[in-house]
């Protein structure tokens, strides 16, 4: 009888150790799933922002082309406002450089 009782106690203890190992494995799997989902969302967001910035830069470039063509065809005349055209071009150029910096610095960081 004592032997059967000891066998039963040993089986219960083994079962508890197996449950603890299984629980630890489940926690590790859950952590891994959370990490993968976070990375997936980050890459989706990075892709969305990248396309938004590319679109914004394209609009700036088209704007510069249109201004250049209109000034070249003498449709626009900035003789009375000589400061306006250089300031618009400088502002847009700095915004393009700033967005390029954002792309390189924040959206495409090397993984850690």
N, C-alpha and C positions, 0 to 999 in steps of 0.2 A: 504494500500500500504506500509506504514511504517513497519507494522508487517511482511509482506512478505519479505521485504528487509532485515529486521533484522534476520529472519529465514535463508535467503540465506547466510548472513554474518556468522552466527553461524555455518552453515553446512560447509562452506569453512574453517573456523578456526578449526573445529573438524577434517576435512580431513587433514589439515596441521599437526595437532598433531599426527594423526594416521600415516602419512607418516614419521614423525620424529621418532616415536616409531619403525616403521618397519625398517627404516634405521639403527637405533641403534641395533636392533635384527640381521639384516643382517651383520653388522660389527662384532658383537660378534660371530656369526656363522662362519664368515670368519676367525677370529682370532683363533677360536677353530679348524677349519680345518687345518690351517697352523701349529698349535701346534701338532696336531695328525700326519700330514704328516712328520714333522720334527722328531718326536719320532719314527715313522715307519722306516725312513731312518737310524736313529741312531741305531736301533736294527738290521737292515740288515747289516750295516757296522760292528757292534760289532760281529755279527755272523761270518762274513767273516774274520775279524781279528782273532777271536778266533780259527777258523779252521786253518788259516795260522800259527799261533803260535804253535798250537798242532802238525802240520806237521813238523815244524822246530825243535821242541823239540824231536820229534820221530826220525828225521834224526840224531840229536846229539846222542841220546841213541844208535841207530844202529851203528853209527860210533864208539862209545866206545866199544860196544860189538865186532865189527870186529877187532879193534886194540887189544883188550884183547885176543881174540882167536888167532890172528896171532902171537902175542908175546908168548902166551902159547904153540903154536905148533912150535915155533922157526923159523917161516917164516920171522918174523921181529926181528932184533937184535938192541937194542939201547945201547949196551955196550960202544960204542965210543961216543954216544950222550946221556948221562944219563939225561941231562936237558930237552931234547925234549919231551919225553913222559909225564912227570909230567906237563910241561907247556901247552901242548895241552889239557890234561885232565882238568887242572885247568881253562884254558880259556873257554872251553866248559861248564864246570860246572857253572862258573860265568855268562855265557850267558843264561843258563837255568834259573838260579835264577833271572836274570834281566828280562827275558820274563815273568816269573811267577809274578814278581812285577808289570810289566806293566798290566798284565791281571787283577790282583786284584785291583790295584790302579786306572786305567783309564777306563777299559772296564766294570767293574762291580761296579760302584759307586752306593751308595744308592740314590734312587730318592729323589729329593728335593721337 
